[in-house]
């Protein structure tokens, strides 16, 4: 199965660009280091959850990571 590619990275439905993750984390009062750690973890997992399904909303996942 081919992973969906995203050209803009602005939406919550596709794997984001690292820059957009950083902006999101900064907007929610955390650090670039946290954003990078989050991005690297899920990018290495190819944006899949623990059950192997593609993550549908990275912003929801990031919100849980921040809190």
Secondary structure by P-SEA (a helix, b strand, c coil): cccccccccccccccccaaaaaaaaaaacccaaaaaaaaaaaaaaccccccccccccaaaaaaaaac
